[in-house]
Amino acid sequence: MEAVVDRTLNYLSEFSQKLEVELDAAQKIIEKLKKQLQKQNPVAKDQVALQKEINAKDLQIRGLENEIVELKRSVEEEKNMAARMKFKMEEMQKELAKKDALIEKLIKKE
């Protein structure tokens, strides 16, 4: 069970890292476009097109940031669930040990 949880956490972690890399790349593109815009002092039409591209990249970044937040939340939920399951398993093992000890006592008394 722990292996499944670990694999899920690893998958979510890798996916989150991938999204963060994409987010960084998109932010670099936006910065590059902004610098180009400032250097070129383009005509109004070019400026509008660049601004649209920048706005689209900003929207993409916001979407990726939201996905990262959701993935991090999911990872935390999975970690919490794994911890609860581990705690429950430990409690069940303790209870089983108590029952085994009681059975041993009963067998010895007979």
Phi, psi and omega in degrees: 000319179295326180297320179296316179297316179299317179297319179297315180297319179297317179299313180296321179296314179297319180295319178297318178296320179298316179295323178295321177296316178297321178297314178299317180297317180295321179294322178296319178298318179298314179299318179298316180295321178297318179296318177300318181298317180291321182290316188283332187046061188291167174291166187304320182296313179296321181297319178297316180296316178296319179296322176297318179296319178297315179298320179296318179293322177299317178297319178298318179298314179300319178297317179294320178298318178297319178297319179297316179300314180296319179295318178297320178296318179296318179298316179297319178297318178296319179297316179297317179297318179297319179295318178296318180295319179296316178298317180297319179297319178297317178297319179294322178294321177296316179297319178296319178297320178297316180295320177298319179296319179295318177298317178300317179298316181295320179295319181293326180289334180282000000 
